[in-house]
Each structure stands twice: as structure tokens, then as C-alpha cells.
Amino acid sequence: MRIIETACILTIIIALFTSCKTNDDICMDMVAELTNAFAACLDDNPADIQDALLDSMRNCENVAGIRNEDDLYEICFPALQSSNCEDLENAILPPSCHNQILF
């Protein structure tokens, strides 16, 4: 019985450590979500959109912090998926997406 308990605890610990994302990874998730949202509305090549976003977000390097990670994933990303094209074309993002990535 002890071996099973130890194995379960080790599995949980490994899962916790491998699921953690760095701020730079979270920034890349933001770029991916923005790319998808803009690509759905614009005729531009998604790779070009992603490149432009990465340029504007310092290639997601040396991100100092994330304002609210839970809001980013639970509110901002779903809101981006349902944003209307007119807002996106005018660079109007959902409020939950504002200033999430801190440099």
C-alpha cells in the first residue's frame, strides 16, 4: 500500500511541475489567441499577423509578469474568440485583455 501512495504523490508532484508555464510561455499563448482572432477577421496571412504581434510584444522575451493569469485564460481568451471583427480591426480588445502582459 505504501508504494501505491508514494507513486501517487510523485505523480502529482511531477504533474504540478510540468504544467507550470513561464511568463514568456503565457505571452506566447496570448499571441496565439490574438493571431487566431485577427486571422478570423482579416485576409492577412496568419504567420504575418503572428510576426507583427510578436514584434509589438518584444518577441515575448523577458516578460516581467502577468497581471491576472486566471482572467487571461478564463475571461480574455474566450472573449477574444467571440469578439466582433469591427472591434478587432480598430484594435479594440475586450477589457479583460488589457495590459495583461507586463514588460
C-alpha positions as CSV (number, residue, x, y, z in Angstrom):
1,M,0.0,0.0,0.0
2,R,2.9,2.4,0.8
3,I,4.3,2.0,-2.7
4,I,1.0,3.0,-4.3
5,E,0.6,6.1,-2.1
6,T,4.2,7.1,-2.8
7,A,3.7,6.6,-6.6
8,C,0.5,8.7,-6.5
9,I,2.2,11.5,-4.6
10,L,5.2,11.5,-7.0
11,T,2.8,11.6,-10.0
12,I,1.0,14.6,-8.6
13,I,4.3,16.4,-7.9
14,I,5.5,15.7,-11.4
15,A,2.2,16.9,-12.9
16,L,2.4,20.2,-10.9
17,F,5.9,20.9,-12.1
18,T,5.4,20.1,-15.7
19,S,2.2,22.0,-16.1
20,C,3.7,25.3,-14.9
21,K,4.1,27.9,-17.6
22,T,6.6,30.7,-17.6
23,N,5.5,34.3,-18.2
24,D,7.1,34.1,-21.7
25,D,5.0,30.9,-22.4
26,I,1.9,32.7,-21.3
27,C,2.8,35.7,-23.6
28,M,3.1,33.2,-26.5
29,D,-0.4,31.9,-25.6
30,M,-1.7,35.5,-25.8
31,V,0.0,35.9,-29.2
32,A,-1.6,32.7,-30.4
33,E,-5.1,33.7,-29.3
34,L,-4.7,37.2,-30.8
35,T,-3.4,35.7,-34.0
36,N,-6.5,33.4,-34.2
37,A,-8.9,36.2,-33.5
38,F,-7.3,38.6,-36.1
39,A,-6.9,35.8,-38.7
40,A,-10.7,35.1,-38.4
41,C,-11.4,38.7,-39.4
42,L,-8.6,39.7,-41.7
43,D,-7.5,38.5,-45.1
44,D,-3.9,38.6,-43.9
45,N,-1.7,35.6,-43.6
46,P,-1.8,34.2,-40.0
47,A,2.0,34.0,-40.0
48,D,2.3,37.7,-40.9
49,I,-0.2,38.5,-38.1
50,Q,1.8,36.5,-35.6
51,D,5.0,38.1,-36.7
52,A,3.5,41.6,-36.2
53,L,2.2,40.7,-32.8
54,L,5.5,39.2,-31.7
55,D,7.3,42.4,-32.9
56,S,4.9,44.5,-30.8
57,M,5.2,42.2,-27.8
58,R,9.0,42.1,-27.8
59,N,9.0,38.5,-29.1
60,C,7.6,37.5,-25.7
61,E,11.1,37.6,-24.2
62,N,11.8,38.8,-20.6
63,V,8.1,39.2,-19.7
64,A,8.2,40.7,-16.2
65,G,4.8,39.4,-15.2
66,I,1.2,38.6,-16.0
67,R,-1.5,40.9,-14.5
68,N,-4.0,38.2,-13.9
69,E,-3.4,34.8,-15.3
70,D,-6.8,33.4,-14.4
71,D,-8.6,36.3,-16.1
72,L,-6.4,35.9,-19.1
73,Y,-7.3,32.3,-19.7
74,E,-10.8,32.2,-18.3
75,I,-12.2,35.6,-19.5
76,C,-9.9,37.3,-22.0
77,F,-9.3,34.3,-24.3
78,P,-13.0,33.3,-24.6
79,A,-13.9,37.0,-25.1
80,L,-11.3,37.2,-28.0
81,Q,-12.9,34.2,-29.6
82,S,-16.3,36.0,-29.7
83,S,-15.0,39.5,-30.5
84,N,-16.6,41.2,-33.4
85,C,-14.3,41.9,-36.4
86,E,-15.0,45.7,-36.4
87,D,-13.6,46.0,-32.8
88,L,-10.6,43.9,-33.7
89,E,-9.9,45.9,-36.9
90,N,-9.9,49.0,-34.8
91,A,-7.6,47.4,-32.2
92,I,-10.3,47.4,-29.6
93,L,-9.8,44.4,-27.3
94,P,-12.0,43.1,-24.6
95,P,-11.3,44.9,-21.3
96,S,-10.1,41.6,-19.7
97,C,-7.2,41.5,-22.2
98,H,-5.9,45.0,-21.5
99,N,-2.4,45.2,-20.0
100,Q,-2.2,41.5,-19.2
101,I,1.4,41.1,-20.3
102,L,3.8,43.2,-18.3
103,F,7.2,44.1,-19.5
